[in-house]
């Protein structure tokens, strides 16, 4: 199943880039954000710090983190941005965390 998940994610990323290239003048909103794991009410608060030690910022994302990013991407401030893929994961995909 990992191969199917990876292939579908790669396809969505490339589709975002191609749409930005092919329709940049008509539709300049070719942006994609890739959120990682986020805090849910299903996880007990006492376990959150333990679980998030692999994330460089030391915590899971919160709904507000996504809301701020999406708000920016939808604003006029991001109108020049197209074909972009933004990873919102607290640095988890940047490499191994140095946190102990």
C-alpha positions as CSV (number, residue, x, y, z in Angstrom):
1,X,0.0,0.0,0.0
2,X,2.9,2.4,0.6
3,X,3.8,2.4,-3.1
4,X,0.2,3.3,-4.1
5,X,0.1,6.1,-1.5
6,X,3.5,7.5,-2.7
7,X,2.5,7.3,-6.3
8,X,-0.8,9.1,-5.7
9,X,0.9,11.9,-3.7
10,X,3.6,12.3,-6.4
11,X,0.9,12.5,-9.1
12,X,-1.0,15.3,-7.2
13,X,2.3,17.2,-6.8
14,X,3.1,17.0,-10.5
15,X,-0.5,17.8,-11.5
16,X,-0.3,21.0,-9.4
17,X,2.9,22.0,-11.2
18,X,1.6,21.2,-14.7
19,X,-1.7,23.1,-14.1
20,X,0.3,26.1,-13.0
21,X,2.4,25.9,-16.2
22,X,-0.5,25.3,-18.5
23,X,-2.9,27.8,-17.1
24,X,-0.8,30.3,-15.2
25,X,-2.3,33.4,-16.8
26,X,-5.9,32.2,-16.5
27,X,-5.6,30.4,-13.2
28,X,-2.7,31.5,-11.0
29,X,-3.8,29.6,-7.9
30,X,-1.8,26.4,-8.5
31,X,-0.7,25.9,-4.9
32,X,-0.6,22.7,-2.9
33,X,0.0,22.2,0.8
34,X,0.9,18.9,2.3
35,X,0.0,18.7,6.0
36,X,1.6,16.0,8.2
37,X,0.1,14.6,11.4
38,X,-2.0,16.9,13.4
39,X,-3.2,16.9,17.0
40,X,-6.6,15.3,17.3
41,X,-8.8,15.1,20.3
42,X,-8.6,11.3,20.1
43,X,-5.0,11.4,21.4
44,X,-4.8,11.8,25.1
45,X,-3.0,15.0,26.1
46,X,-0.4,13.1,28.2
47,X,0.8,11.1,25.2
48,X,1.2,14.0,22.8
49,X,4.7,15.2,24.0
50,X,6.0,11.6,23.9
51,X,4.7,10.9,20.4
52,X,5.9,14.2,18.9
53,X,9.6,13.7,19.8
54,X,10.4,12.9,16.2
55,X,9.2,16.3,15.0
56,X,11.9,19.0,15.2
57,X,9.5,21.7,16.5
58,X,8.6,19.2,19.3
59,X,4.8,19.1,18.7
60,X,2.1,18.0,16.3
61,X,0.5,20.7,14.2
62,X,-2.7,22.3,15.4
63,X,-5.7,23.3,13.2
64,X,-4.7,26.9,13.5
65,X,-1.4,26.1,11.8
66,X,-3.2,24.9,8.7
67,X,-5.7,27.8,8.9
68,X,-2.9,30.4,8.9
69,X,-1.2,28.8,5.9
70,X,-4.4,28.4,3.9
71,X,-5.4,32.0,4.8
72,X,-2.1,33.2,3.4
73,X,-2.3,31.1,0.2
74,X,-5.8,32.3,-0.5
75,X,-4.9,36.0,0.0
76,X,-3.7,38.6,-2.4
77,X,-0.3,38.4,-0.8
78,X,0.3,35.0,-2.4
79,X,-1.0,36.0,-5.8
80,X,2.4,35.7,-7.4
81,X,2.9,32.2,-6.0
82,X,1.9,29.3,-8.3
83,X,3.1,25.8,-8.9
84,X,4.2,25.6,-5.3
85,X,4.2,22.7,-3.0
86,X,4.3,23.7,0.7
87,X,5.0,21.0,3.3
88,X,3.5,21.8,6.7
89,X,5.0,19.2,9.0
90,X,7.1,21.0,11.7
91,X,10.3,20.0,10.0
92,X,9.6,16.2,10.1
93,X,10.6,15.6,6.5
94,X,13.6,17.9,6.7
95,X,15.7,15.1,8.3
96,X,16.1,13.4,11.6
97,X,15.2,15.5,14.7
98,X,18.0,16.4,17.1
99,X,15.6,16.4,20.0
100,X,16.2,13.8,22.7
